[in-house]
Amino acid sequence: MTTIPLVDLGRQYESIREDIDAAVARVIKSAVFIQGPEVGAFEREFAAFVGARHAVGVGSGTDALHLALRACGVRPGDEVVTTAMSFFATPEAIRMCGATPVFVDIDPATCNLDVAAVEAQCTSRTRAIVPVHLYGQPADMDPLLDIARHLKIAVVEDAAQAHGARYCGRPVGTIGRAACFSFYPGKNLGAYGDAGAVVTDDDAVADQVRLLRDHGRRSKYEHLVQGFGARLDALQAAVLRAKLPHLEGWNARRRALAARYTQELTRAGIDAPHVPEWAVPVWHLLVVRVKNRAAVQKRLADAGVSTGVHYPIPLHLQPALAHLGLGAGSYPEAERAAGEVLSLPMFAELDEREIPRIVSLLGGERADQPGN
Ligand SMILES: *Cc1c(COP(=O)(O)O)cnc(C)c1O
């Protein structure tokens, strides 16, 4: 029995081993481990990839969100509107600024935030909106930009899962005032450790993030503001530089695999992930919805197929956010999705011929999917 992992970083390394090994050796030989030419070069190359003026390397996607929000003026007492369905880092970064996350429910068709619910959650204290391009699918940005323009607040994109995705022809990461990328190892562009970047066209935001990531200094021992130790590591920058030229090809491969999944799921009578007509996703995750998820996961695991759940607990029900007082029933679509979503194996090196077997194991336990 062949086993199929959810993500396979080993297969990717084998395909680019020489470039990675050379990049790592180059940094060690240079003995420049903090900032330096590798970080600067990656920042230029990633900014060009996204199509923005600036990319500022930071320690993680979480650092990117935290520092971008600060640079966009989020302060203690402010509110930031975001989705109830994301990785915990999204509201965590809002709280790191001393601000309060205010959630909106999701559109069940895509699991991205329901843009029609955003305006009602905005108050005089709202300082920013943070849409998440969940699973590599762009959120519906134009309605959010309209609200933000009207309220004179910032849109900060959480693009941690969406390197290379497009919304109405525009690259994700160039739409809001700033965008945050994670290079966590399993992301579409992954480092060999923690890494992240803030991308922006706004010179002042880029300048603030550069200051904040490095202890608030511009020169060695003069600290202008209270900052953080949140730099991008030179070794990680070198790994990312070796991988970046492959990203378009890997994303294209994910699209081909997603097309095959869609074909097989449709044939099996299971709803394939919905893609709005304006979206070009990058399929960080391939997520279906099933009833009786535990049983389905076990059947797949018994057959050697690994799956994941992104995410089993909606943000407003996380114990760490209990003080917000948002009980069960606050965001019903996010709660329902949290009980039904199932992530199937998806990585560029996945053998397309494995997909029919994976789908056949899902059986008939599909969840009804309104709005799809
Ligand atoms: C991965 C991720 C983050 C956090 O990135 P790290 O690099 O792990 O800190 C933030 N938001 C979303 C949606 C993510 O998937």
The ligand as an SDF file (V2000), in Angstrom:
LIG
                    3D

 15 15  0  0  0  0  0  0  0  0999 V2000
    0.4170   30.3120    8.3170 C   0  0  0  0  0  0  0  0  0  0  0  0
   -0.5560   31.3970    8.5580 C   0  0  0  0  0  0  0  0  0  0  0  0
   -0.2570   32.5170    9.3410 C   0  0  0  0  0  0  0  0  0  0  0  0
    0.9520   32.6120   10.2180 C   0  0  0  0  0  0  0  0  0  0  0  0
    2.1510   32.3900    9.6200 O   0  0  0  0  0  0  0  0  0  0  0  0
    3.4160   31.9010   10.4670 P   0  0  0  0  0  0  0  0  0  0  0  0
    4.5220   32.0450    9.4790 O   0  0  0  0  0  0  0  0  0  0  0  0
    3.1500   30.4750   10.8560 O   0  0  0  0  0  0  0  0  0  0  0  0
    3.5640   32.7840   11.6370 O   0  0  0  0  0  0  0  0  0  0  0  0
   -1.1710   33.5510    9.4010 C   0  0  0  0  0  0  0  0  0  0  0  0
   -2.3380   33.4790    8.7500 N   0  0  0  0  0  0  0  0  0  0  0  0
   -2.6780   32.4110    8.0100 C   0  0  0  0  0  0  0  0  0  0  0  0
   -3.9880   32.4130    7.3000 C   0  0  0  0  0  0  0  0  0  0  0  0
   -1.8130   31.3290    7.9070 C   0  0  0  0  0  0  0  0  0  0  0  0
   -2.1670   30.2610    7.1810 O   0  0  0  0  0  0  0  0  0  0  0  0
  1  2  1  0
  2  3  1  0
  2 14  2  0
  3  4  1  0
  3 10  2  0
  4  5  1  0
  5  6  1  0
  6  7  2  0
  6  8  1  0
  6  9  1  0
 10 11  1  0
 11 12  2  0
 12 13  1  0
 12 14  1  0
 14 15  1  0
M  END
$$$$
